Amino acid sequence: MSKPQQPSIISDEKKKSSRTMAEAVVAQLVVTLGGALAKEAATYGAALLCKEAAALRGLFSKIRQSKVELESMQAYLQEAERFKDIDKTTAIFVGEIRGLAFRIEDVVDEFTYKLEDCKHGGFAGKMKKRLKHIKTWRHLAAKLQEIEGQLQDANRRKRDYAVTGISASFARSTNLGQALHFTRDEDLVGIEEHKERLIRWLTGGGDAQEQSFSKVTLVWGMPGIGKTTLVDHVYNTVKVDFDAAAWVTVSESYSFEDLLKKIAGQFGIVVDVANIEMRVLAKSIHNYLQGKRYILVLDDVWAERLWSEIRNVFPTSNCTGRFVITSRKQAVLTTREFSYAIHLEPLQEHHSWLLFCKGAFGDADDKECPLDLQELARKFIAKCQGLPIAITCIGRLLSRKLPTSAEWEDVYTGLDSQLAKDVIPDAHLILKVSLEDLPYDLKNCFLHCALSPEDYILKRRKTMRQWITAWFITGKEESKTLEEVAEGYLAELVNRSLLQVVQRNFAGRLKQCRMHDVIRLLALNKAKEECFGTVYNGSSGGTEAFCLVGARRISILGGNIEQLSLSGATQLRALHVFENYINVDFLKPILTTSNLLCILELQGTGIKMLPNEVFDLFNLRYLGLRDTEIESLPEALGRLQNLEILDAYDSNLTYLPKSVVKLQKLRYLYACTLDAFGVARVKVPSGMQHLAGLRPLHSIKATPEFLREVAALTELRTFGVCNVRSEHSADLTNAITRMSHLVHLEIVAAAENEVLQLEGLYLPPTIFWACFSREVRKNNDASTFLFLVTP
């Protein structure tokens, strides 16, 4: 089986890379306005009422004027945003234009929805809606007129949209090309001696009695200095010498309970972590490690009390325990608590030079810096101050530039402008410039990732689909699907060292990644500055309401969300909840006032029922209910006509409402329930053939009617069906044969003795993995027997 190639960034990335955030907002809005204007002639033709036609004519006129005004700003914004950090007037203007563009976007989205809403229902219902919407058209036109006046005022304040001293011919070329893999071995510069010492401490030396003692090693230093990189190399080298090995990332906001659950899970201790008492869990860990030679890495420890809280969980006699703790603070352990310590300090100049050259000239055979660039290279290295993550980011940034003094001077000038503002010290300066060099679409995707909690594991598929539904990935390019383009962007963020690889699948494809916390902190500042989004963790203190002024996206990481419900949010486009328990009543005010919400992520929140306000979100495109306790969805689900992704995997759903077949824009449907036997089943209503755009559909209980209907779903990439009986064979064969894009297939027979007649089954050339199995139940137990796998 050949290794699948990572999708590359689109070929015209060079053109896009010069777009800044505000200009990107305006550019996308111009496209949206163009789409609205494309409906103008058809809308007039369908207007039966003179008043309706007049109102629509006025609204379209305002949309057209807004489009012209915004188009005239694009070229200016492309340059202005890059200099807003050294020109306060420019910064104010750029922020003002961004805010006005957001308001226009809200008007156009509401108009598009209301226009589509007029097409549904019977004749009397349609006429009633159209009469009602006449007032709406006039109201929206008045809104646009007001915004247009504000745009013109801004125009007068920045006459001719020109910035003194900015050359219109200024442009930068960059060639991203195929996404390159960045292995951690390349990071191991200047810390080889530390690696050898740490390996020796963990595995060698001493008599039998000394080897039986538990030892704690502390690796500490500033953020981005290479603590995790060093320990990761050592851990992967020595873990084969231990009976049990575990790596746990702790983070700043850890809880004792969650930490023990993570440790148990990483050691592979089989317990019911959801219901087990902490005393029992601690004893299970202790008993499991007794008599073993084991190693535990606790990465990114902040709390000074952590080790003293958990040290008694681990056995100290008749076993060999090795603990490695990484932290930004030396004080997390007292001198009596650790056996060895490594303090990672900034790289020396010659090591910084080596790491820089590997990043900037990694494609060159000799990885040497040309003589004419060495002076500039030393300037970049000096600004990085020996911080490996900063050196890596700058090196990668420069690797995408032409190796000329002019190109490098442009980048260095950007660094100086950040120093002039003096808002982000040391490495933050370097990292900020790397972020601002991102093409506008990649920047949106990156800032979206930053809204996740610290040390959060970003899964490839989920991340890509949220990008798509947020319209960060807006079209097919060079015959690529939206998913392929999104995967290319994810690979590029990894390639730029802005995301770190956590896991690849057996074929080498990126599966999970994370964001370094230093970069995340910087990205969060940028997201807030750009009104892109913000996070809420209840840390504001007191009863003061959390401020959401201007925020388009928010992530709830914890805390009392009652403050959040009083924030008066009215412009939210995405709401992500990462809290295990949440009172949905406190979400109702936000949902009510954010009727343009397009992403609602409630994964793992434990909610049992969705509030009615969810089904009034006409703009909703992503509804995340994975790992919740939702048992049923109401028929009101059918009102979410723009829904593209419904993810209710591993919830308590056993059936889908009849109205789900009305969701004709639905592309991804995950609705599986794992029962006591581990068998996933969910019933679907009749009419599934209407969901023609579906990509995945799996763990569906087979019925003759369903199998006949699913034959119409020719766009399916993943198809899984269970409880299949012999009488289903003909319909199943016919359905699968018509799925010409199928990549993954799973068929589970209803019983051990079930004979499926699949001799005529044709698998398309796109198939990557196929599984045919049968369910066996004995003594109240169930298992699945695989009898064919086709790579």
WOFENHU-V441922 format. One record per backbone hydrogen bond with DSSP energy under -1.0 kcal/mol. NH is the residue of the N-H (numbers start at 1). CO is the residue of the C=O. If there is no record, write none. Layout:
NH:CO ; NH:CO
//
This chain:
9:177 ; 13:10 ; 16:12 ; 17:13 ; 19:16 ; 24:20 ; 25:21 ; 26:22 ; 27:23 ; 28:24 ; 29:25 ; 30:26 ; 31:27 ; 32:28 ; 33:29 ; 34:30 ; 35:31 ; 36:32 ; 37:33 ; 38:34 ; 39:36 ; 40:37 ; 43:39 ; 44:40 ; 45:41 ; 46:42 ; 53:49 ; 54:50 ; 55:51 ; 56:52 ; 57:53 ; 58:54 ; 59:55 ; 60:56 ; 61:57 ; 62:58 ; 63:59 ; 64:60 ; 65:61 ; 66:62 ; 67:63 ; 68:64 ; 69:65 ; 70:66 ; 71:67 ; 72:68 ; 73:70 ; 77:73 ; 78:74 ; 79:76 ; 80:76 ; 81:77 ; 83:80 ; 86:83 ; 91:87 ; 92:88 ; 93:89 ; 94:90 ; 95:91 ; 96:92 ; 97:93 ; 98:94 ; 99:95 ; 100:96 ; 101:97 ; 102:98 ; 103:99 ; 104:100 ; 105:101 ; 106:102 ; 107:103 ; 108:104 ; 109:105 ; 110:106 ; 111:107 ; 112:108 ; 113:109 ; 114:110 ; 115:111 ; 116:112 ; 117:113 ; 118:114 ; 119:116 ; 120:117 ; 126:122 ; 127:123 ; 128:124 ; 129:125 ; 130:126 ; 131:127 ; 132:128 ; 133:129 ; 137:133 ; 138:134 ; 139:135 ; 140:136 ; 141:137 ; 142:138 ; 143:139 ; 144:140 ; 145:141 ; 146:142 ; 147:143 ; 148:144 ; 149:145 ; 150:146 ; 151:147 ; 152:148 ; 153:149 ; 154:150 ; 155:151 ; 156:152 ; 157:153 ; 158:154 ; 161:158 ; 162:159 ; 166:163 ; 170:167 ; 186:183 ; 187:184 ; 188:185 ; 189:187 ; 195:191 ; 196:192 ; 197:193 ; 198:194 ; 199:195 ; 200:196 ; 201:197 ; 202:198 ; 203:199 ; 204:200 ; 211:207 ; 212:208 ; 213:210 ; 215:321 ; 217:323 ; 218:340 ; 219:325 ; 220:342 ; 221:327 ; 225:222 ; 230:226 ; 231:227 ; 232:228 ; 233:229 ; 234:230 ; 235:231 ; 236:232 ; 237:233 ; 238:234 ; 239:235 ; 241:238 ; 242:239 ; 243:293 ; 244:293 ; 246:295 ; 248:297 ; 250:299 ; 251:300 ; 259:255 ; 260:256 ; 261:257 ; 262:258 ; 263:259 ; 264:260 ; 265:261 ; 266:262 ; 267:263 ; 269:264 ; 273:271 ; 275:272 ; 276:272 ; 281:277 ; 282:278 ; 283:279 ; 284:280 ; 285:281 ; 286:282 ; 287:283 ; 288:284 ; 289:285 ; 290:286 ; 292:289 ; 294:320 ; 295:244 ; 296:322 ; 297:246 ; 298:324 ; 299:248 ; 301:326 ; 309:305 ; 310:306 ; 311:307 ; 313:310 ; 314:311 ; 320:292 ; 322:294 ; 323:215 ; 324:296 ; 325:217 ; 326:298 ; 327:219 ; 332:329 ; 333:330 ; 337:334 ; 339:216 ; 340:216 ; 342:218 ; 344:220 ; 347:386 ; 352:348 ; 353:349 ; 354:350 ; 355:351 ; 356:352 ; 357:353 ; 358:354 ; 359:355 ; 360:356 ; 361:357 ; 364:361 ; 373:370 ; 377:373 ; 378:374 ; 379:375 ; 380:376 ; 381:377 ; 382:378 ; 383:379 ; 384:380 ; 387:384 ; 389:224 ; 391:387 ; 392:388 ; 393:389 ; 394:390 ; 395:391 ; 396:392 ; 397:393 ; 398:394 ; 399:395 ; 400:397 ; 401:398 ; 404:402 ; 408:404 ; 409:405 ; 410:406 ; 411:407 ; 412:408 ; 413:409 ; 414:410 ; 415:411 ; 416:412 ; 417:413 ; 418:414 ; 419:415 ; 420:416 ; 421:417 ; 422:418 ; 428:425 ; 429:426 ; 431:427 ; 432:428 ; 433:429 ; 434:430 ; 435:431 ; 436:432 ; 437:433 ; 438:435 ; 443:439 ; 444:440 ; 445:441 ; 446:442 ; 447:443 ; 448:444 ; 449:445 ; 450:446 ; 451:448 ; 452:449 ; 456:453 ; 458:513 ; 460:511 ; 463:459 ; 464:460 ; 465:461 ; 466:462 ; 467:463 ; 468:464 ; 469:465 ; 470:466 ; 471:468 ; 472:467 ; 480:477 ; 485:481 ; 486:482 ; 487:483 ; 488:484 ; 489:485 ; 490:486 ; 491:487 ; 492:488 ; 493:489 ; 494:490 ; 495:491 ; 496:492 ; 497:494 ; 498:493 ; 499:493 ; 500:514 ; 502:512 ; 503:512 ; 505:509 ; 508:505 ; 511:503 ; 512:503 ; 513:458 ; 514:500 ; 520:516 ; 521:517 ; 522:518 ; 523:519 ; 524:520 ; 525:521 ; 526:522 ; 527:523 ; 528:524 ; 529:525 ; 530:526 ; 531:528 ; 532:527 ; 533:527 ; 534:553 ; 536:555 ; 551:548 ; 554:574 ; 555:534 ; 556:576 ; 557:536 ; 565:561 ; 566:563 ; 567:564 ; 573:552 ; 574:552 ; 575:599 ; 576:554 ; 577:601 ; 578:556 ; 586:583 ; 588:584 ; 591:587 ; 592:588 ; 593:589 ; 597:594 ; 598:573 ; 599:573 ; 600:622 ; 601:575 ; 602:624 ; 604:626 ; 605:602 ; 614:611 ; 615:612 ; 616:613 ; 617:614 ; 618:616 ; 620:617 ; 621:598 ; 622:598 ; 623:645 ; 624:600 ; 625:647 ; 627:649 ; 628:625 ; 629:607 ; 637:634 ; 638:635 ; 639:636 ; 640:637 ; 641:639 ; 643:640 ; 644:621 ; 645:621 ; 646:668 ; 647:623 ; 648:670 ; 650:672 ; 651:648 ; 651:672 ; 652:630 ; 656:683 ; 660:657 ; 661:658 ; 662:659 ; 663:660 ; 664:662 ; 666:663 ; 667:644 ; 668:644 ; 670:646 ; 675:679 ; 678:675 ; 681:673 ; 683:654 ; 690:687 ; 691:688 ; 692:690 ; 694:691 ; 695:667 ; 697:718 ; 700:720 ; 701:682 ; 702:722 ; 707:703 ; 708:704 ; 709:705 ; 710:706 ; 712:709 ; 713:710 ; 714:712 ; 716:713 ; 717:695 ; 718:695 ; 719:744 ; 720:697 ; 721:746 ; 722:700 ; 724:748 ; 728:725 ; 729:726 ; 732:728 ; 733:729 ; 734:730 ; 735:731 ; 736:732 ; 737:733 ; 739:736 ; 740:738 ; 742:739 ; 743:717 ; 744:717 ; 745:769 ; 746:719 ; 747:771 ; 748:721 ; 749:773 ; 750:724 ; 754:751 ; 758:756 ; 761:758 ; 767:764 ; 768:743 ; 769:743 ; 771:745 ; 772:788 ; 773:747 ; 774:785 ; 775:749 ; 776:783 ; 778:781 ; 783:776 ; 785:774 ; 787:772 ; 790:770
//
